[in-house]
């Protein structure tokens, strides 16, 4: 059985239960995304450059991958600082800063296309 998107607590508990019919769930890594949004807001206020867009990548959770995922979501700041870990959950596109705020995202972007950084 596959659970709905975003691996709620009940789905995670089922994935961990021995003999459970649940085999997978999909998560949008809310902790990592929330941390990234907060960090981008803080950077914007400080006048730093931030991404024009953030793509939240779905993560497939299985009984085998659950421990690593849980550790990442427990410490989203560490995930944000580690580019390899961050790239598992988020993809950033373009850059902007306060003095360019009148500009907007006008290029195609999707996690399904190769990176263009």
C-alpha positions as CSV (number, residue, x, y, z in Angstrom):
1,X,0.0,0.0,0.0
2,X,1.2,3.5,-0.8
3,X,0.1,6.4,1.3
4,X,-0.9,9.9,0.1
5,X,1.6,12.7,-0.3
6,X,3.5,14.2,2.6
7,X,4.1,11.3,4.9
8,X,2.0,12.2,7.8
9,X,2.7,10.8,11.3
10,X,0.2,7.9,10.8
11,X,1.9,7.0,7.5
12,X,5.4,7.1,9.0
13,X,4.2,4.9,11.9
14,X,2.7,2.4,9.5
15,X,6.0,2.3,7.5
16,X,7.8,1.5,10.7
17,X,5.4,-1.2,11.8
18,X,6.6,-4.8,11.2
19,X,4.3,-6.6,8.7
20,X,2.5,-3.4,7.8
21,X,0.8,-3.3,4.3
22,X,2.3,0.2,3.9
23,X,5.4,0.1,1.7
24,X,6.0,3.7,0.7
25,X,4.9,7.3,1.1
26,X,5.9,10.5,-0.6
27,X,7.1,13.6,1.3
28,X,7.6,17.2,0.3
29,X,10.1,17.7,3.1
30,X,8.2,20.4,4.9
31,X,10.9,21.0,7.5
32,X,13.6,21.5,4.9
33,X,11.3,23.7,2.8
34,X,10.2,25.8,5.8
35,X,13.7,26.3,6.9
36,X,14.8,27.4,3.4
37,X,11.9,29.9,3.2
38,X,12.8,31.4,6.6
39,X,16.5,31.6,5.6
40,X,15.6,33.2,2.3
41,X,13.4,35.8,4.1
42,X,16.2,36.6,6.5
43,X,18.7,36.9,3.7
44,X,16.3,39.2,1.7
45,X,15.9,41.5,4.7
46,X,19.7,41.7,5.0
47,X,20.0,42.7,1.4
48,X,21.5,39.4,0.2
49,X,20.8,37.7,-3.0
50,X,18.3,34.9,-2.9
51,X,16.8,32.4,-5.4
52,X,14.1,33.5,-7.7
53,X,12.3,30.2,-7.3
54,X,12.5,27.1,-5.2
55,X,11.4,23.7,-6.4
56,X,10.4,21.3,-3.7
57,X,11.3,17.8,-4.8
58,X,9.2,14.8,-3.7
59,X,11.1,12.2,-1.6
60,X,10.1,8.6,-1.7
61,X,9.9,7.2,1.8
62,X,10.3,3.5,2.4
63,X,11.0,1.5,5.5
64,X,14.7,1.5,4.4
65,X,15.0,5.3,3.8
66,X,12.9,6.5,6.7
67,X,15.7,6.8,9.3
68,X,17.8,9.1,7.1
69,X,14.8,11.2,6.2
70,X,13.7,11.5,9.8
71,X,17.2,12.7,10.8
72,X,17.2,15.3,8.0
73,X,13.8,16.6,9.0
74,X,14.9,16.8,12.6
75,X,17.8,19.2,11.7
76,X,16.8,21.2,8.6
77,X,19.5,23.7,9.3
78,X,22.2,21.0,8.8
79,X,20.4,19.9,5.6
80,X,20.4,23.5,4.3
81,X,24.1,23.9,4.9
82,X,25.0,20.5,3.2
83,X,24.5,21.0,-0.5
84,X,24.3,17.3,-1.4
85,X,21.6,16.7,1.2
86,X,19.8,19.9,0.4
87,X,19.7,19.0,-3.3
88,X,17.8,15.8,-2.4
89,X,14.8,18.0,-1.3
90,X,15.1,21.4,-2.9
91,X,16.3,23.0,-6.1
92,X,17.0,26.7,-6.4
93,X,16.7,28.7,-9.7
94,X,18.1,32.1,-10.5
95,X,19.0,34.9,-8.1
96,X,17.6,38.2,-7.2
97,X,18.0,40.9,-4.5
98,X,16.0,43.8,-3.2
99,X,17.2,46.2,-5.9
100,X,15.9,43.8,-8.6
101,X,12.6,43.1,-6.9
102,X,10.6,44.5,-9.9
103,X,11.9,41.7,-12.0
104,X,10.2,38.3,-12.0
105,X,10.8,34.7,-12.9
106,X,10.6,34.5,-16.7
107,X,12.4,31.4,-17.5
108,X,11.2,27.8,-17.6
109,X,12.0,25.8,-14.5
110,X,11.1,22.4,-13.3
111,X,12.7,19.6,-11.3
112,X,12.1,17.4,-14.4
113,X,14.6,19.4,-16.5
114,X,18.4,19.4,-16.1
115,X,19.9,22.1,-13.8
116,X,20.9,25.3,-15.6
117,X,23.0,26.9,-12.8
